[in-house]
């Protein structure tokens, strides 16, 4: 197994929100299940929580890919 550091780069919070709502499996399902008021509250809290990853006008999220070669 090999750990490969990487960075998720998103242009702005709208891009991150869209990514979560369309590409991230169960997170997207959970967001879709929320009522409008709860979804808006979650979005506001999330935007505050990811502020430390702000870089310029966008975001840079550290990540780690774990690669495994099967023989």
Predicted model as a PDB file, atoms N, CA, C, CB and O in Angstrom, pLDDT in the B-factor column:
MODEL        1                                                                  
ATOM      1  N   UNK A   1       0.854  -1.178   0.000  1.00 88.00           N  
ATOM      2  CA  UNK A   1       0.000   0.000   0.000  1.00 88.00           C  
ATOM      3  C   UNK A   1       0.890   1.227   0.000  1.00 88.00           C  
ATOM      4  CB  UNK A   1      -0.966   0.006   1.222  1.00 88.00           C  
ATOM      5  O   UNK A   1       1.927   1.273   0.662  1.00 88.00           O  
ATOM      6  N   UNK A   2       0.464   2.203  -0.747  1.00 92.00           N  
ATOM      7  CA  UNK A   2       1.205   3.454  -0.843  1.00 92.00           C  
ATOM      8  C   UNK A   2       0.260   4.620  -0.580  1.00 92.00           C  
ATOM      9  CB  UNK A   2       1.879   3.595  -2.232  1.00 92.00           C  
ATOM     10  O   UNK A   2      -0.808   4.715  -1.186  1.00 92.00           O  
ATOM     11  N   UNK A   3       0.662   5.505   0.329  1.00 95.00           N  
ATOM     12  CA  UNK A   3      -0.108   6.722   0.599  1.00 95.00           C  
ATOM     13  C   UNK A   3       0.405   7.834  -0.305  1.00 95.00           C  
ATOM     14  CB  UNK A   3      -0.006   7.137   2.104  1.00 95.00           C  
ATOM     15  O   UNK A   3       1.607   8.092  -0.363  1.00 95.00           O  
ATOM     16  N   UNK A   4      -0.505   8.485  -1.006  1.00 95.00           N  
ATOM     17  CA  UNK A   4      -0.138   9.561  -1.918  1.00 95.00           C  
ATOM     18  C   UNK A   4      -0.871  10.835  -1.498  1.00 95.00           C  
ATOM     19  CB  UNK A   4      -0.474   9.183  -3.397  1.00 95.00           C  
ATOM     20  O   UNK A   4      -2.087  10.933  -1.663  1.00 95.00           O  
ATOM     21  N   UNK A   5      -0.135  11.817  -0.952  1.00 96.00           N  
ATOM     22  CA  UNK A   5      -0.767  13.078  -0.582  1.00 96.00           C  
ATOM     23  C   UNK A   5      -1.291  13.786  -1.833  1.00 96.00           C  
ATOM     24  CB  UNK A   5       0.230  13.985   0.180  1.00 96.00           C  
ATOM     25  O   UNK A   5      -0.671  13.746  -2.895  1.00 96.00           O  
ATOM     26  N   UNK A   6      -2.433  14.426  -1.682  1.00 96.00           N  
ATOM     27  CA  UNK A   6      -3.016  15.173  -2.791  1.00 96.00           C  
ATOM     28  C   UNK A   6      -3.814  16.343  -2.231  1.00 96.00           C  
ATOM     29  CB  UNK A   6      -3.915  14.259  -3.675  1.00 96.00           C  
ATOM     30  O   UNK A   6      -3.972  16.472  -1.017  1.00 96.00           O  
ATOM     31  N   UNK A   7      -4.311  17.186  -3.115  1.00 96.00           N  
ATOM     32  CA  UNK A   7      -5.103  18.339  -2.714  1.00 96.00           C  
ATOM     33  C   UNK A   7      -6.332  18.441  -3.611  1.00 96.00           C  
ATOM     34  CB  UNK A   7      -4.261  19.639  -2.781  1.00 96.00           C  
ATOM     35  O   UNK A   7      -6.225  18.399  -4.836  1.00 96.00           O  
ATOM     36  N   UNK A   8      -7.496  18.576  -2.988  1.00 92.00           N  
ATOM     37  CA  UNK A   8      -8.719  18.876  -3.733  1.00 92.00           C  
ATOM     38  C   UNK A   8      -8.784  20.383  -3.857  1.00 92.00           C  
ATOM     39  CB  UNK A   8     -10.011  18.292  -3.026  1.00 92.00           C  
ATOM     40  O   UNK A   8      -8.759  21.090  -2.850  1.00 92.00           O  
ATOM     41  N   UNK A   9      -8.868  20.883  -5.079  1.00 94.00           N  
ATOM     42  CA  UNK A   9      -8.943  22.328  -5.314  1.00 94.00           C  
ATOM     43  C   UNK A   9     -10.317  22.675  -5.873  1.00 94.00           C  
ATOM     44  CB  UNK A   9      -7.819  22.796  -6.287  1.00 94.00           C  
ATOM     45  O   UNK A   9     -10.778  22.079  -6.847  1.00 94.00           O  
ATOM     46  N   UNK A  10     -10.953  23.636  -5.250  1.00 94.00           N  
ATOM     47  CA  UNK A  10     -12.258  24.110  -5.714  1.00 94.00           C  
ATOM     48  C   UNK A  10     -12.213  25.621  -5.819  1.00 94.00           C  
ATOM     49  CB  UNK A  10     -13.404  23.654  -4.758  1.00 94.00           C  
ATOM     50  O   UNK A  10     -11.606  26.293  -4.985  1.00 94.00           O  
ATOM     51  N   UNK A  11     -12.853  26.149  -6.842  1.00 94.00           N  
ATOM     52  CA  UNK A  11     -12.772  27.586  -7.134  1.00 94.00           C  
ATOM     53  C   UNK A  11     -13.442  28.465  -6.091  1.00 94.00           C  
ATOM     54  CB  UNK A  11     -13.385  27.862  -8.466  1.00 94.00           C  
ATOM     55  O   UNK A  11     -12.984  29.575  -5.822  1.00 94.00           O  
ATOM     56  N   UNK A  12     -14.534  27.967  -5.499  1.00 95.00           N  
ATOM     57  CA  UNK A  12     -15.265  28.771  -4.523  1.00 95.00           C  
ATOM     58  C   UNK A  12     -16.202  27.860  -3.732  1.00 95.00           C  
ATOM     59  CB  UNK A  12     -16.063  29.917  -5.223  1.00 95.00           C  
ATOM     60  O   UNK A  12     -16.271  26.659  -3.994  1.00 95.00           O  
ATOM     61  N   UNK A  13     -16.920  28.427  -2.768  1.00 95.00           N  
ATOM     62  CA  UNK A  13     -17.803  27.599  -1.952  1.00 95.00           C  
ATOM     63  C   UNK A  13     -18.938  27.018  -2.782  1.00 95.00           C  
ATOM     64  CB  UNK A  13     -18.368  28.409  -0.791  1.00 95.00           C  
ATOM     65  O   UNK A  13     -19.373  25.896  -2.522  1.00 95.00           O  
ATOM     66  N   UNK A  14     -19.425  27.750  -3.771  1.00 94.00           N  
ATOM     67  CA  UNK A  14     -20.487  27.231  -4.641  1.00 94.00           C  
ATOM     68  C   UNK A  14     -20.028  25.950  -5.335  1.00 94.00           C  
ATOM     69  CB  UNK A  14     -20.899  28.289  -5.690  1.00 94.00           C  
ATOM     70  O   UNK A  14     -20.798  24.998  -5.460  1.00 94.00           O  
ATOM     71  N   UNK A  15     -18.777  25.928  -5.783  1.00 92.00           N  
ATOM     72  CA  UNK A  15     -18.230  24.727  -6.410  1.00 92.00           C  
ATOM     73  C   UNK A  15     -18.156  23.568  -5.438  1.00 92.00           C  
ATOM     74  CB  UNK A  15     -16.854  25.008  -6.975  1.00 92.00           C  
ATOM     75  O   UNK A  15     -18.454  22.431  -5.803  1.00 92.00           O  
ATOM     76  N   UNK A  16     -17.759  23.844  -4.198  1.00 92.00           N  
ATOM     77  CA  UNK A  16     -17.687  22.805  -3.172  1.00 92.00           C  
ATOM     78  C   UNK A  16     -19.087  22.283  -2.854  1.00 92.00           C  
ATOM     79  CB  UNK A  16     -17.009  23.348  -1.892  1.00 92.00           C  
ATOM     80  O   UNK A  16     -19.300  21.073  -2.770  1.00 92.00           O  
ATOM     81  N   UNK A  17     -20.031  23.191  -2.678  1.00 94.00           N  
ATOM     82  CA  UNK A  17     -21.405  22.804  -2.372  1.00 94.00           C  
ATOM     83  C   UNK A  17     -21.982  21.954  -3.505  1.00 94.00           C  
ATOM     84  CB  UNK A  17     -22.280  24.055  -2.135  1.00 94.00           C  
ATOM     85  O   UNK A  17     -22.632  20.938  -3.256  1.00 94.00           O  
ATOM     86  N   UNK A  18     -21.747  22.366  -4.727  1.00 91.00           N  
ATOM     87  CA  UNK A  18     -22.224  21.605  -5.874  1.00 91.00           C  
ATOM     88  C   UNK A  18     -21.593  20.221  -5.944  1.00 91.00           C  
ATOM     89  CB  UNK A  18     -21.944  22.361  -7.153  1.00 91.00           C  
ATOM     90  O   UNK A  18     -22.268  19.241  -6.260  1.00 91.00           O  
ATOM     91  N   UNK A  19     -20.308  20.141  -5.651  1.00 88.00           N  
ATOM     92  CA  UNK A  19     -19.601  18.860  -5.629  1.00 88.00           C  
ATOM     93  C   UNK A  19     -20.226  17.928  -4.591  1.00 88.00           C  
ATOM     94  CB  UNK A  19     -18.098  19.071  -5.326  1.00 88.00           C  
ATOM     95  O   UNK A  19     -20.486  16.761  -4.883  1.00 88.00           O  
ATOM     96  N   UNK A  20     -20.467  18.437  -3.387  1.00 89.00           N  
ATOM     97  CA  UNK A  20     -21.073  17.612  -2.341  1.00 89.00           C  
ATOM     98  C   UNK A  20     -22.464  17.134  -2.731  1.00 89.00           C  
ATOM     99  CB  UNK A  20     -21.144  18.387  -1.036  1.00 89.00           C  
ATOM    100  O   UNK A  20     -22.841  16.001  -2.432  1.00 89.00           O  
ATOM    101  N   UNK A  21     -23.219  17.986  -3.393  1.00 89.00           N  
ATOM    102  CA  UNK A  21     -24.602  17.664  -3.740  1.00 89.00           C  
ATOM    103  C   UNK A  21     -24.742  16.764  -4.962  1.00 89.00           C  
ATOM    104  CB  UNK A  21     -25.359  18.923  -3.975  1.00 89.00           C  
ATOM    105  O   UNK A  21     -25.808  16.191  -5.184  1.00 89.00           O  
ATOM    106  N   UNK A  22     -23.700  16.633  -5.745  1.00 88.00           N  
ATOM    107  CA  UNK A  22     -23.839  15.846  -6.967  1.00 88.00           C  
ATOM    108  C   UNK A  22     -22.876  14.670  -7.074  1.00 88.00           C  
ATOM    109  CB  UNK A  22     -23.652  16.728  -8.140  1.00 88.00           C  
ATOM    110  O   UNK A  22     -23.124  13.742  -7.844  1.00 88.00           O  
ATOM    111  N   UNK A  23     -21.786  14.693  -6.320  1.00 82.00           N  
ATOM    112  CA  UNK A  23     -20.744  13.691  -6.535  1.00 82.00           C  
ATOM    113  C   UNK A  23     -20.391  12.838  -5.324  1.00 82.00           C  
ATOM    114  CB  UNK A  23     -19.528  14.361  -6.999  1.00 82.00           C  
ATOM    115  O   UNK A  23     -19.679  11.844  -5.470  1.00 82.00           O  
ATOM    116  N   UNK A  24     -20.857  13.186  -4.158  1.00 82.00           N  
ATOM    117  CA  UNK A  24     -20.357  12.536  -2.953  1.00 82.00           C  
ATOM    118  C   UNK A  24     -21.433  11.647  -2.325  1.00 82.00           C  
ATOM    119  CB  UNK A  24     -19.878  13.586  -1.942  1.00 82.00           C  
ATOM    120  O   UNK A  24     -21.861  11.885  -1.196  1.00 82.00           O  
ATOM    121  N   UNK A  25     -21.852  10.653  -3.043  1.00 84.00           N  
ATOM    122  CA  UNK A  25     -22.738   9.588  -2.605  1.00 84.00           C  
ATOM    123  C   UNK A  25     -23.691   9.901  -1.468  1.00 84.00           C  
ATOM    124  CB  UNK A  25     -21.939   8.472  -2.218  1.00 84.00           C  
ATOM    125  O   UNK A  25     -24.645  10.662  -1.629  1.00 84.00           O  
ATOM    126  N   UNK A  26     -23.423   9.306  -0.323  1.00 90.00           N  
ATOM    127  CA  UNK A  26     -24.339   9.404   0.810  1.00 90.00           C  
ATOM    128  C   UNK A  26     -24.416  10.813   1.391  1.00 90.00           C  
ATOM    129  CB  UNK A  26     -23.921   8.438   1.888  1.00 90.00           C  
ATOM    130  O   UNK A  26     -25.422  11.165   2.006  1.00 90.00           O  
ATOM    131  N   UNK A  27     -23.390  11.613   1.212  1.00 90.00           N  
ATOM    132  CA  UNK A  27     -23.491  13.003   1.669  1.00 90.00           C  
ATOM    133  C   UNK A  27     -24.563  13.719   0.852  1.00 90.00           C  
ATOM    134  CB  UNK A  27     -22.117  13.740   1.543  1.00 90.00           C  
ATOM    135  O   UNK A  27     -25.385  14.451   1.404  1.00 90.00           O  
ATOM    136  N   UNK A  28     -24.552  13.505  -0.462  1.00 90.00           N  
ATOM    137  CA  UNK A  28     -25.561  14.119  -1.329  1.00 90.00           C  
ATOM    138  C   UNK A  28     -26.958  13.638  -0.952  1.00 90.00           C  
ATOM    139  CB  UNK A  28     -25.271  13.801  -2.807  1.00 90.00           C  
ATOM    140  O   UNK A  28     -27.901  14.429  -0.945  1.00 90.00           O  
ATOM    141  N   UNK A  29     -27.101  12.362  -0.642  1.00 92.00           N  
ATOM    142  CA  UNK A  29     -28.404  11.813  -0.236  1.00 92.00           C  
ATOM    143  C   UNK A  29     -28.862  12.462   1.065  1.00 92.00           C  
ATOM    144  CB  UNK A  29     -28.326  10.271  -0.070  1.00 92.00           C  
ATOM    145  O   UNK A  29     -30.031  12.826   1.200  1.00 92.00           O  
ATOM    146  N   UNK A  30     -27.955  12.608   2.015  1.00 93.00           N  
ATOM    147  CA  UNK A  30     -28.294  13.230   3.295  1.00 93.00           C  
ATOM    148  C   UNK A  30     -28.700  14.684   3.140  1.00 93.00           C  
ATOM    149  CB  UNK A  30     -27.127  13.131   4.247  1.00 93.00           C  
ATOM    150  O   UNK A  30     -29.665  15.127   3.762  1.00 93.00           O  
ATOM    151  N   UNK A  31     -27.978  15.430   2.319  1.00 93.00           N  
ATOM    152  CA  UNK A  31     -28.314  16.837   2.089  1.00 93.00           C  
ATOM    153  C   UNK A  31     -29.686  16.943   1.430  1.00 93.00           C  
ATOM    154  CB  UNK A  31     -27.237  17.523   1.211  1.00 93.00           C  
ATOM    155  O   UNK A  31     -30.498  17.790   1.803  1.00 93.00           O  
ATOM    156  N   UNK A  32     -29.938  16.079   0.449  1.00 92.00           N  
ATOM    157  CA  UNK A  32     -31.215  16.108  -0.264  1.00 92.00           C  
ATOM    158  C   UNK A  32     -32.390  15.777   0.653  1.00 92.00           C  
ATOM    159  CB  UNK A  32     -31.182  15.133  -1.431  1.00 92.00           C  
ATOM    160  O   UNK A  32     -33.510  16.229   0.413  1.00 92.00           O  
ATOM    161  N   UNK A  33     -32.145  14.994   1.697  1.00 95.00           N  
ATOM    162  CA  UNK A  33     -33.216  14.594   2.616  1.00 95.00           C  
ATOM    163  C   UNK A  33     -33.589  15.700   3.603  1.00 95.00           C  
ATOM    164  CB  UNK A  33     -32.802  13.353   3.381  1.00 95.00           C  
ATOM    165  O   UNK A  33     -34.635  15.628   4.247  1.00 95.00           O  
ATOM    166  N   UNK A  34     -32.746  16.711   3.722  1.00 96.00           N  
ATOM    167  CA  UNK A  34     -33.021  17.804   4.652  1.00 96.00           C  
ATOM    168  C   UNK A  34     -34.094  18.728   4.094  1.00 96.00           C  
ATOM    169  CB  UNK A  34     -31.741  18.596   4.948  1.00 96.00           C  
ATOM    170  O   UNK A  34     -34.205  18.917   2.883  1.00 96.00           O  
ATOM    171  N   UNK A  35     -34.869  19.292   4.988  1.00 97.00           N  
ATOM    172  CA  UNK A  35     -35.794  20.345   4.596  1.00 97.00           C  
ATOM    173  C   UNK A  35     -35.006  21.600   4.260  1.00 97.00           C  
ATOM    174  CB  UNK A  35     -36.826  20.625   5.715  1.00 97.00           C  
ATOM    175  O   UNK A  35     -33.822  21.695   4.580  1.00 97.00           O  
ATOM    176  N   UNK A  36     -35.646  22.553   3.626  1.00 96.00           N  
ATOM    177  CA  UNK A  36     -34.944  23.761   3.183  1.00 96.00           C  
ATOM    178  C   UNK A  36     -34.273  24.510   4.328  1.00 96.00           C  
ATOM    179  CB  UNK A  36     -35.907  24.683   2.479  1.00 96.00           C  
ATOM    180  O   UNK A  36     -33.129  24.945   4.192  1.00 96.00           O  
ATOM    181  N   UNK A  37     -34.959  24.665   5.443  1.00 97.00           N  
ATOM    182  CA  UNK A  37     -34.387  25.392   6.582  1.00 97.00           C  
ATOM    183  C   UNK A  37     -33.154  24.677   7.130  1.00 97.00           C  
ATOM    184  CB  UNK A  37     -35.435  25.555   7.695  1.00 97.00           C  
ATOM    185  O   UNK A  37     -32.130  25.312   7.383  1.00 97.00           O  
ATOM    186  N   UNK A  38     -33.247  23.361   7.313  1.00 97.00           N  
ATOM    187  CA  UNK A  38     -32.109  22.592   7.823  1.00 97.00           C  
ATOM    188  C   UNK A  38     -30.956  22.568   6.816  1.00 97.00           C  
ATOM    189  CB  UNK A  38     -32.545  21.159   8.156  1.00 97.00           C  
ATOM    190  O   UNK A  38     -29.790  22.634   7.204  1.00 97.00           O  
ATOM    191  N   UNK A  39     -31.281  22.475   5.530  1.00 96.00           N  
ATOM    192  CA  UNK A  39     -30.244  22.469   4.491  1.00 96.00           C  
ATOM    193  C   UNK A  39     -29.501  23.802   4.492  1.00 96.00           C  
ATOM    194  CB  UNK A  39     -30.864  22.196   3.091  1.00 96.00           C  
ATOM    195  O   UNK A  39     -28.275  23.827   4.384  1.00 96.00           O  
ATOM    196  N   UNK A  40     -30.230  24.905   4.614  1.00 97.00           N  
ATOM    197  CA  UNK A  40     -29.592  26.221   4.653  1.00 97.00           C  
ATOM    198  C   UNK A  40     -28.723  26.377   5.902  1.00 97.00           C  
ATOM    199  CB  UNK A  40     -30.653  27.329   4.610  1.00 97.00           C  
ATOM    200  O   UNK A  40     -27.633  26.943   5.830  1.00 97.00           O  
ATOM    201  N   UNK A  41     -29.198  25.879   7.040  1.00 97.00           N  
ATOM    202  CA  UNK A  41     -28.416  25.946   8.285  1.00 97.00           C  
ATOM    203  C   UNK A  41     -27.153  25.103   8.159  1.00 97.00           C  
ATOM    204  CB  UNK A  41     -29.261  25.467   9.492  1.00 97.00           C  
ATOM    205  O   UNK A  41     -26.076  25.529   8.575  1.00 97.00           O  
ATOM    206  N   UNK A  42     -27.283  23.900   7.583  1.00 96.00           N  
ATOM    207  CA  UNK A  42     -26.117  23.034   7.389  1.00 96.00           C  
ATOM    208  C   UNK A  42     -25.104  23.708   6.466  1.00 96.00           C  
ATOM    209  CB  UNK A  42     -26.544  21.666   6.809  1.00 96.00           C  
ATOM    210  O   UNK A  42     -23.903  23.700   6.739  1.00 96.00           O  
ATOM    211  N   UNK A  43     -25.591  24.283   5.386  1.00 96.00           N  
ATOM    212  CA  UNK A  43     -24.705  24.948   4.435  1.00 96.00           C  
ATOM    213  C   UNK A  43     -23.938  26.090   5.107  1.00 96.00           C  
ATOM    214  CB  UNK A  43     -25.508  25.481   3.240  1.00 96.00           C  
ATOM    215  O   UNK A  43     -22.737  26.244   4.883  1.00 96.00           O  
ATOM    216  N   UNK A  44     -24.616  26.879   5.918  1.00 97.00           N  
ATOM    217  CA  UNK A  44     -23.964  27.999   6.610  1.00 97.00           C  
ATOM    218  C   UNK A  44     -22.899  27.494   7.578  1.00 97.00           C  
ATOM    219  CB  UNK A  44     -25.004  28.845   7.368  1.00 97.00           C  
ATOM    220  O   UNK A  44     -21.802  28.051   7.636  1.00 97.00           O  
ATOM    221  N   UNK A  45     -23.212  26.443   8.337  1.00 97.00           N  
ATOM    222  CA  UNK A  45     -22.220  25.883   9.276  1.00 97.00           C  
ATOM    223  C   UNK A  45     -21.049  25.280   8.521  1.00 97.00           C  
ATOM    224  CB  UNK A  45     -22.866  24.815  10.183  1.00 97.00           C  
ATOM    225  O   UNK A  45     -19.903  25.407   8.952  1.00 97.00           O  
ATOM    226  N   UNK A  46     -21.322  24.629   7.407  1.00 96.00           N  
ATOM    227  CA  UNK A  46     -20.256  24.029   6.611  1.00 96.00           C  
ATOM    228  C   UNK A  46     -19.326  25.098   6.052  1.00 96.00           C  
ATOM    229  CB  UNK A  46     -20.844  23.195   5.472  1.00 96.00           C  
ATOM    230  O   UNK A  46     -18.106  24.934   6.060  1.00 96.00           O  
ATOM    231  N   UNK A  47     -19.905  26.187   5.570  1.00 95.00           N  
ATOM    232  CA  UNK A  47     -19.066  27.260   5.020  1.00 95.00           C  
ATOM    233  C   UNK A  47     -18.128  27.814   6.089  1.00 95.00           C  
ATOM    234  CB  UNK A  47     -19.942  28.391   4.446  1.00 95.00           C  
ATOM    235  O   UNK A  47     -16.975  28.131   5.794  1.00 95.00           O  
ATOM    236  N   UNK A  48     -18.609  27.935   7.328  1.00 97.00           N  
ATOM    237  CA  UNK A  48     -17.741  28.372   8.431  1.00 97.00           C  
ATOM    238  C   UNK A  48     -16.670  27.325   8.720  1.00 97.00           C  
ATOM    239  CB  UNK A  48     -18.574  28.644   9.704  1.00 97.00           C  
ATOM    240  O   UNK A  48     -15.512  27.671   8.954  1.00 97.00           O  
ATOM    241  N   UNK A  49     -17.046  26.060   8.706  1.00 97.00           N  
ATOM    242  CA  UNK A  49     -16.121  24.974   9.056  1.00 97.00           C  
ATOM    243  C   UNK A  49     -14.976  24.827   8.060  1.00 97.00           C  
ATOM    244  CB  UNK A  49     -16.874  23.667   9.150  1.00 97.00           C  
ATOM    245  O   UNK A  49     -13.875  24.435   8.444  1.00 97.00           O  
ATOM    246  N   UNK A  50     -15.216  25.133   6.791  1.00 96.00           N  
ATOM    247  CA  UNK A  50     -14.160  24.960   5.791  1.00 96.00           C  
ATOM    248  C   UNK A  50     -13.327  26.223   5.592  1.00 96.00           C  
ATOM    249  CB  UNK A  50     -14.767  24.542   4.470  1.00 96.00           C  
ATOM    250  O   UNK A  50     -12.414  26.238   4.766  1.00 96.00           O  
ATOM    251  N   UNK A  51     -13.631  27.276   6.337  1.00 96.00           N  
ATOM    252  CA  UNK A  51     -12.894  28.530   6.195  1.00 96.00           C  
ATOM    253  C   UNK A  51     -11.377  28.366   6.344  1.00 96.00           C  
ATOM    254  CB  UNK A  51     -13.390  29.520   7.211  1.00 96.00           C  
ATOM    255  O   UNK A  51     -10.637  29.048   5.634  1.00 96.00           O  
ATOM    256  N   UNK A  52     -10.878  27.496   7.233  1.00 97.00           N  
ATOM    257  CA  UNK A  52      -9.427  27.337   7.341  1.00 97.00           C  
ATOM    258  C   UNK A  52      -8.765  26.824   6.051  1.00 97.00           C  
ATOM    259  CB  UNK A  52      -9.112  26.392   8.472  1.00 97.00           C  
ATOM    260  O   UNK A  52      -7.546  26.918   5.908  1.00 97.00           O  
ATOM    261  N   UNK A  53      -9.537  26.295   5.135  1.00 97.00           N  
ATOM    262  CA  UNK A  53      -8.983  25.758   3.888  1.00 97.00           C  
ATOM    263  C   UNK A  53      -9.104  26.741   2.734  1.00 97.00           C  
ATOM    264  CB  UNK A  53      -9.678  24.462   3.525  1.00 97.00           C  
ATOM    265  O   UNK A  53      -8.822  26.401   1.585  1.00 97.00           O  
ATOM    266  N   UNK A  54      -9.522  27.953   3.044  1.00 95.00           N  
ATOM    267  CA  UNK A  54      -9.650  28.989   2.016  1.00 95.00           C  
ATOM    268  C   UNK A  54      -8.256  29.355   1.511  1.00 95.00           C  
ATOM    269  CB  UNK A  54     -10.390  30.252   2.574  1.00 95.00           C  
ATOM    270  O   UNK A  54      -7.316  29.528   2.287  1.00 95.00           O  
ATOM    271  N   UNK A  55      -8.152  29.467   0.198  1.00 94.00           N  
ATOM    272  CA  UNK A  55      -6.888  29.860  -0.433  1.00 94.00           C  
ATOM    273  C   UNK A  55      -7.234  30.812  -1.571  1.00 94.00           C  
ATOM    274  CB  UNK A  55      -6.072  28.602  -0.955  1.00 94.00           C  
ATOM    275  O   UNK A  55      -7.717  30.388  -2.621  1.00 94.00           O  
ATOM    276  N   UNK A  56      -6.983  32.095  -1.356  1.00 88.00           N  
ATOM    277  CA  UNK A  56      -7.403  33.077  -2.353  1.00 88.00           C  
ATOM    278  C   UNK A  56      -8.920  33.105  -2.391  1.00 88.00           C  
ATOM    279  CB  UNK A  56      -6.815  32.748  -3.759  1.00 88.00           C  
ATOM    280  O   UNK A  56      -9.561  33.201  -1.344  1.00 88.00           O  
ATOM    281  N   UNK A  57      -9.503  33.024  -3.573  1.00 86.00           N  
ATOM    282  CA  UNK A  57     -10.949  32.998  -3.703  1.00 86.00           C  
ATOM    283  C   UNK A  57     -11.525  31.606  -3.633  1.00 86.00           C  
ATOM    284  CB  UNK A  57     -11.353  33.633  -4.978  1.00 86.00           C  
ATOM    285  O   UNK A  57     -12.745  31.442  -3.619  1.00 86.00           O  
ATOM    286  N   UNK A  58     -10.658  30.582  -3.587  1.00 94.00           N  
ATOM    287  CA  UNK A  58     -11.130  29.201  -3.592  1.00 94.00           C  
ATOM    288  C   UNK A  58     -10.749  28.452  -2.336  1.00 94.00           C  
ATOM    289  CB  UNK A  58     -10.591  28.476  -4.787  1.00 94.00           C  
ATOM    290  O   UNK A  58     -10.504  29.043  -1.284  1.00 94.00           O  
ATOM    291  N   UNK A  59     -10.703  27.144  -2.467  1.00 96.00           N  
ATOM    292  CA  UNK A  59     -10.389  26.280  -1.331  1.00 96.00           C  
ATOM    293  C   UNK A  59      -9.370  25.234  -1.763  1.00 96.00           C  
ATOM    294  CB  UNK A  59     -11.672  25.602  -0.774  1.00 96.00           C  
ATOM    295  O   UNK A  59      -9.340  24.812  -2.919  1.00 96.00           O  
ATOM    296  N   UNK A  60      -8.543  24.828  -0.816  1.00 96.00           N  
ATOM    297  CA  UNK A  60      -7.556  23.760  -1.022  1.00 96.00           C  
ATOM    298  C   UNK A  60      -7.708  22.798   0.151  1.00 96.00           C  
ATOM    299  CB  UNK A  60      -6.068  24.329  -1.126  1.00 96.00           C  
ATOM    300  O   UNK A  60      -7.344  23.119   1.282  1.00 96.00           O  
ATOM    301  N   UNK A  61      -8.253  21.612  -0.134  1.00 96.00           N  
ATOM    302  CA  UNK A  61      -8.469  20.615   0.901  1.00 96.00           C  
ATOM    303  C   UNK A  61      -7.400  19.538   0.814  1.00 96.00           C  
ATOM    304  CB  UNK A  61      -9.871  19.998   0.780  1.00 96.00           C  
ATOM    305  O   UNK A  61      -7.263  18.892  -0.225  1.00 96.00           O  
ATOM    306  N   UNK A  62      -6.636  19.330   1.892  1.00 96.00           N  
ATOM    307  CA  UNK A  62      -5.649  18.257   1.864  1.00 96.00           C  
ATOM    308  C   UNK A  62      -6.355  16.895   1.856  1.00 96.00           C  
ATOM    309  CB  UNK A  62      -4.690  18.367   3.076  1.00 96.00           C  
ATOM    310  O   UNK A  62      -7.411  16.726   2.466  1.00 96.00           O  
ATOM    311  N   UNK A  63      -5.766  15.952   1.171  1.00 95.00           N  
ATOM    312  CA  UNK A  63      -6.354  14.615   1.082  1.00 95.00           C  
ATOM    313  C   UNK A  63      -5.226  13.588   0.980  1.00 95.00           C  
ATOM    314  CB  UNK A  63      -7.323  14.505  -0.144  1.00 95.00           C  
ATOM    315  O   UNK A  63      -4.058  13.930   0.791  1.00 95.00           O  
ATOM    316  N   UNK A  64      -5.607  12.349   1.108  1.00 95.00           N  
ATOM    317  CA  UNK A  64      -4.652  11.262   1.019  1.00 95.00           C  
ATOM    318  C   UNK A  64      -5.290  10.127   0.230  1.00 95.00           C  
ATOM    319  CB  UNK A  64      -4.205  10.785   2.431  1.00 95.00           C  
ATOM    320  O   UNK A  64      -6.341   9.612   0.610  1.00 95.00           O  
ATOM    321  N   UNK A  65      -4.654   9.744  -0.863  1.00 94.00           N  
ATOM    322  CA  UNK A  65      -5.116   8.598  -1.644  1.00 94.00           C  
ATOM    323  C   UNK A  65      -4.298   7.390  -1.222  1.00 94.00           C  
ATOM    324  CB  UNK A  65      -4.990   8.859  -3.187  1.00 94.00           C  
ATOM    325  O   UNK A  65      -3.073   7.470  -1.126  1.00 94.00           O  
ATOM    326  N   UNK A  66      -4.956   6.290  -0.975  1.00 95.00           N  
ATOM    327  CA  UNK A  66      -4.254   5.064  -0.631  1.00 95.00           C  
ATOM    328  C   UNK A  66      -4.329   4.118  -1.830  1.00 95.00           C  
ATOM    329  CB  UNK A  66      -4.862   4.404   0.652  1.00 95.00           C  
ATOM    330  O   UNK A  66      -5.402   3.660  -2.221  1.00 95.00           O  
ATOM    331  N   UNK A  67      -3.173   3.845  -2.390  1.00 92.00           N  
ATOM    332  CA  UNK A  67      -3.084   2.995  -3.577  1.00 92.00           C  
ATOM    333  C   UNK A  67      -2.582   1.618  -3.189  1.00 92.00           C  
ATOM    334  CB  UNK A  67      -2.160   3.624  -4.640  1.00 92.00           C  
ATOM    335  O   UNK A  67      -1.637   1.477  -2.412  1.00 92.00           O  
ATOM    336  N   UNK A  68      -3.229   0.612  -3.740  1.00 92.00           N  
ATOM    337  CA  UNK A  68      -2.834  -0.763  -3.471  1.00 92.00           C  
ATOM    338  C   UNK A  68      -2.727  -1.505  -4.798  1.00 92.00           C  
ATOM    339  CB  UNK A  68      -3.847  -1.464  -2.516  1.00 92.00           C  
ATOM    340  O   UNK A  68      -3.594  -1.387  -5.665  1.00 92.00           O  
ATOM    341  N   UNK A  69      -1.679  -2.249  -4.936  1.00 85.00           N  
ATOM    342  CA  UNK A  69      -1.483  -3.070  -6.140  1.00 85.00           C  
ATOM    343  C   UNK A  69      -1.742  -4.513  -5.770  1.00 85.00           C  
ATOM    344  CB  UNK A  69      -0.043  -2.895  -6.736  1.00 85.00           C  
ATOM    345  O   UNK A  69      -1.099  -5.067  -4.878  1.00 85.00           O  
ATOM    346  N   UNK A  70      -2.684  -5.110  -6.461  1.00 83.00           N  
ATOM    347  CA  UNK A  70      -2.985  -6.524  -6.231  1.00 83.00           C  
ATOM    348  C   UNK A  70      -2.182  -7.360  -7.227  1.00 83.00           C  
ATOM    349  CB  UNK A  70      -4.524  -6.809  -6.370  1.00 83.00           C  
ATOM    350  O   UNK A  70      -2.134  -7.056  -8.419  1.00 83.00           O  
ATOM    351  N   UNK A  71      -1.575  -8.384  -6.728  1.00 74.00           N  
ATOM    352  CA  UNK A  71      -0.749  -9.227  -7.610  1.00 74.00           C  
ATOM    353  C   UNK A  71      -1.496 -10.472  -8.018  1.00 74.00           C  
ATOM    354  CB  UNK A  71       0.563  -9.612  -6.923  1.00 74.00           C  
ATOM    355  O   UNK A  71      -0.961 -11.298  -8.758  1.00 74.00           O  
TER     356      UNK A  71                                                      
ENDMDL                                                                          
END                                                                             
